[in-house]
């Protein structure tokens, strides 16, 4: 089983849930920018959470499948096709042998995750199959996909095979039901992400604190897997401060001198020394992952306990869905 | 000791407020204590100059007994308890690692700038740089990149005004009171004085790095010929 890359897309990489455990050696966690969407896509393809899948950014790839394969994709609003037909999102789809799956431009949003039954079979490096582009290892040869690449797939599980057979028998490409990741958790208001105060909140002026949660920010062109630089009201410290570098986290809103904040994502550096004004709740990383240059975003304050409540509720919902899907095939 | 949340999946445990050896030793002691064995739900521990940051999975901390309304507070109390009653651990002696460096020439493109800034001749800069036994305070910035303290005050120099977009791997740099080695071709603003043929980052090994926080490092000057010979072996 394999996939041939006909067109690579703008930045298509093999990812999983990342490479935790090596940050003390300077190795970034990385993995899918929206780990939750990646987990749902994997679930719908009958895979474990951490199976390797494709992360697609802004303009997607065209891929030819060698054999009948169950796939599922989740994330931003891409114009995805199976041959010439739409490739529906958030549900298992049977891709027949020889068919081409293609992702065009994303009219909204920035990233999607395409899971294939059995996962993408690339070597584990430091416990993960995720591509670490800056260091040139992991994923498919340590780099984004190129035209002509051939990706080997693992063997799909029993669940995937049963769904595949039932789709074939019913003469359908996709299931009639779907699992949309946003429905599994209470979403922030349109245009917002929820954030907690950060460790250096108190070092900022009252005006900066007020404006951070009151005003709109615009996503600049500096937006990648490491982080998203915003522009908006300048966020000033009460006094200049030299901080001693320490570990940072995905979702952290750090403010370099100059006052334009950066929201860190999964491939952030392992340590940083800028004041951390706030931190976006983990349940809203899906929103962050879809920000593209020119988008507007606002921050809504949430308590740490409130963020945990949302996190736990979403995990419990996902577990319920997992149980339901298991029962589906008896 | 101060424990501060960093978002909803990490706690920062601060054990000091300065970049110095006693603080470094406290960080290392806290790291060892928190690892023996790791607290339930803790995913990863990341030491830095004055802190150990503890990454956790809220769901697993809840499952370990935390009350739903105060997961972080409960975990912080567990951390405090562990650090106040640390397990008796054998201290592993610090490793001392010799790093061969070919100084100057096109390997040390900033050596002339260091001469101009410090008003010292190149030979003396090279001598002074080899003199101390450095302490690796932190690995960060890029995989395997060591921030090493102990640079002689006479070599102290600020960052380059404009950083390079790609520093050659193995480059040895100095800034302020620290020295470093670039493991990969990354951007960088340190003043480059030489290059080592050793590979600092080895993704196929575990741990994947030549140097770890807590290691001692001695530099040894080598010739171009020795550099070429060692590079072939690396």
Interface residues (C-beta under 8 A of the other chain):
Chain A: X20 X21 X22 X23 X24 X25 X26 X27 X125 X126 X134 X135 X136 X137 X138 X196 X198 X199 X244 X245 X246 X247 X248 X249 X250 X251 X252 X269 X270 X271 X276 X279 X280 X281 X282 X304 X305 X307 X308 X309 X311 X312 X315
Chain B: X4 X5 X6 X7 X8 X9 X10 X12 X17 X18 X19 X43 X44 X45 X46 X47 X48 X49 X50 X51 X53 X55 X58 X59 X62 X68 X69 X70 X71 X72 X138 X139 X140 X141 X142 X143 X144 X145 X183 X184 X186 X201 X203 X204 X206 X207 X208 X209 X212 X213
